[in-house]
Amino acid sequence: MGAMIRILLADDQATVRAAYRMILDSQPDMEVVGEAADGTAAVAQARLLRPDVCLLDIRMPGMDGLEAARLLAGPEAEQPLKVVMATTFDLDAYVYSALRNGACGFVLKDCSPALLIEAVRAAAAGDCLISPSITVRLLQHMAHTSPAPQQKQPATPLSPLSEPLTPREQDVVAMVAKGLTNEEVAAALYVTLSTVKTHLGNVQRKLGARNRVEIAALAWQHGMT
């Protein structure tokens, strides 16, 4: 067994934290090391405990999860942590902001225990998972939201890359943008899971994307789906 994944929970509902703790602590490779009921406490606990993954509610009293994510995982964070956001709604208007603030995963509060566990493991491994039920709608929202609300812009072509994507890499990008998991992509393309991961690694490097969420966002924004 590898190292334990140390987790911080932040949610203003004690019952939600208790449910998360029960699910995650039941895993042999996971340990909940702290809890917080608001964003301010979450940031303080995270900086003190340095957990491997912070699971943050978006809507909390005082400092919300978005600001906490920015402080813990955003571009200006000196020692960024891995943050997974939890939301009650299928399409939360703040999720895009959370992505920009460094979050590397999104789950619905009523998601299955298996998906919650998978999201935490993905974050700890440096990957990203978005709950399948919100992926496509979230990315469509991102793709069709223009800085000028009164004027929608068509998808803009991606700037020429110094190292273009191969046809197979383009296939992988399109499937990731539609919310398919690595396993589903592998099955659809009749390749191994390790091959899919290799393709994604190459795509991240070529596009300058930090994770699969940014790959999917670029795909929607530039008409690659």
Disulfide bonds with the S-S distance in Angstrom:
none
